Amino acid sequence: MPQFVPDEVGHLDIAGPDLAKLTAFYTAVFDWEISPRGPGCSMVTTPGSGPNAALVEAETSSIVAGIVVSDLAASIAKALEGGGREVMP
């Protein structure tokens, strides 16, 4: 089980329209270990202490970073005060 540290990236979701191409790219370029987990989704193990990731088949390409926080409400409040916006409540 990974040890999560507040204020660090804990997980990445990498999305795109062709899971096979995503898998081939990240395996060839970074030598990541990629394991299929079902239709349209694979789990990624990165070297060292991570963060690990998921490859997700989606219509549009995107990368979503999950950041570990010790107090979710306080972190959301700070993000909103800093000009951020909440898009996934």
N, C-alpha and C positions, 0 to 999 in steps of 0.2 A: 504494500500500500504506500503510495507516495506521501511524503511529508510536505504539506502546503505551508507556505510562508506568506503572511499578509503583505499586500502591495506588490506581489509578483504575479506574472502571468501563470495561471494554473492549467489552462486548457485552450486549445485552438480548434475551431471548426473551419475547414477549408472546403468551400463549395464550388461546384462548376457543373456544366451540362453533360460531361462525359467522365464517368468515374474511372473507366479504364485508362483514359489519357492522364487523369490526375495521378492515378496509381503509378503508371509508367514514369511520369515526370519526377515525382518525389522519390521514387525508388532509385532512379538513375542519377539524379542530381545530388541527393543527400544521403542515399543508402539507408533510408528509413525502413523499418519493418512494418509492413502493412498487412492487416488481417481482415478479410471480409467478415461482416457481421450481419448480413442480410441484404435485401434489395436496396440499393442506393446508399449504402453506408459501409465504411471500413474504419477500423481503429488503427491508429498510427502510434508506434513506439519510437521515440526519438532517442538518440544516444545520450548518455550522461544522465543528468537529473531532470530532463524534460524541458519544457512542458510536453506532454503527449497531446495527441490531436485526433480529430475525426475527419475523414474525407466524406463529403456528403454530396450526392447527386442533386442538383437544383438547376432551375432554368437559367439563373444568372450567377456569375462568379462573384464570390465574396470571401472575406476572411473575418471571422468573429473571434475576438480574444476574451476569454473568461479570466477576470482578475480577481484574485483572492483578497477578501477584506475581512477584518475582524468584527466590524459593525456595519451591516448592510445599510440600515437607515441613515446612519451618520455619513457613510460614503456617498449615498445618493444625494443627500442634502448638500454636501460639499461640491459634488459634480454639478448640481443645478445652480448653486451660487457662483460657480466658476464659468458658467455659460453653457454647460452641457444640457442635454435634454433626455428625458426618460422615454425610451421607445419600446422597451420590453418589461412592463411592470411585473 
